[in-house]
Amino acid sequence: MEATCGGSGMSENKTPTDGGAAFPVAHSYLIQPGMSLRDYLAAKAMQALAQGGNYFDATARQAYMIADAMLREREK
């Protein structure tokens, strides 16, 4: 799954909103906003999931499923 940068809705691949920048900054000279909140949440979920074994593809999928669920819950 590809995450879009910016959090302005759905990408062409119909991925869920990415939540915007994980670590936004107010500097006008900054060109790269960094990772999305979705990617950050998935990385945190992956840390916990990876402790259970070496099924990397499944772990990555599960991590993004958790991140997407967290973003949906956040919008409520």
Wavefront OBJ file of the C-alpha trace (Angstrom):
o trace
v 0.000 0.000 0.000
v 1.208 3.459 -0.801
v 0.580 6.328 1.565
v 0.083 9.785 0.224
v 2.019 12.708 1.668
v -0.133 15.479 2.999
v -3.316 13.847 4.260
v -5.731 15.515 1.856
v -8.023 12.563 1.242
v -7.735 9.452 -0.872
v -4.898 8.705 -3.268
v -5.359 7.180 -6.708
v -4.932 3.753 -5.079
v -7.873 4.529 -2.751
v -5.726 4.307 0.340
v -7.248 5.865 3.454
v -6.363 9.340 4.597
v -2.802 9.317 5.876
v -3.455 11.669 8.787
v -1.111 14.405 7.590
v 2.454 14.900 8.766
v 3.530 12.922 11.824
v 5.834 15.699 12.993
v 4.639 18.967 11.418
v 6.872 22.005 11.551
v 6.074 25.675 11.031
v 9.181 26.607 9.036
v 8.289 28.027 5.628
v 11.626 26.933 4.155
v 10.977 23.231 4.814
v 10.308 21.421 1.537
v 9.907 17.817 2.780
v 7.201 17.337 5.420
v 8.523 13.903 6.405
v 6.529 10.767 7.050
v 2.768 10.728 7.304
v 1.005 9.976 10.553
v -0.222 6.741 8.913
v 3.354 5.631 8.233
v 4.398 6.546 11.785
v 1.514 4.570 13.319
v 2.256 1.603 11.057
v 5.918 1.678 12.075
v 4.964 1.666 15.761
v 2.518 -1.205 15.212
v 5.155 -3.094 13.236
v 7.565 -2.894 16.177
v 5.109 -4.811 18.322
v 4.069 -7.251 15.589
v 7.649 -8.059 14.527
v 8.406 -9.527 17.922
v 6.131 -12.453 17.073
v 8.095 -13.918 14.157
v 9.679 -13.350 10.774
v 6.618 -13.043 8.539
v 7.582 -9.662 7.169
v 4.988 -9.264 4.393
v 2.131 -10.252 6.685
v 3.540 -8.081 9.488
v 3.712 -5.048 7.174
v 0.111 -5.611 6.013
v -1.099 -5.964 9.593
v 0.798 -2.861 10.675
v -0.966 -0.740 8.032
v -4.315 -2.317 8.919
v -3.745 -1.232 12.526
v -2.627 2.249 11.435
v -5.716 2.618 9.221
v -7.982 1.530 12.092
v -6.289 4.057 14.395
v -6.834 6.853 11.859
v -10.507 5.884 11.389
v -11.025 5.922 15.154
v -9.272 9.289 15.381
v -11.779 10.812 12.919
v -14.808 9.852 15.059
l 1 2 3 4 5 6 7 8 9 10 11 12 13 14 15 16 17 18 19 20 21 22 23 24 25 26 27 28 29 30 31 32 33 34 35 36 37 38 39 40 41 42 43 44 45 46 47 48 49 50 51 52 53 54 55 56 57 58 59 60 61 62 63 64 65 66 67 68 69 70 71 72 73 74 75 76
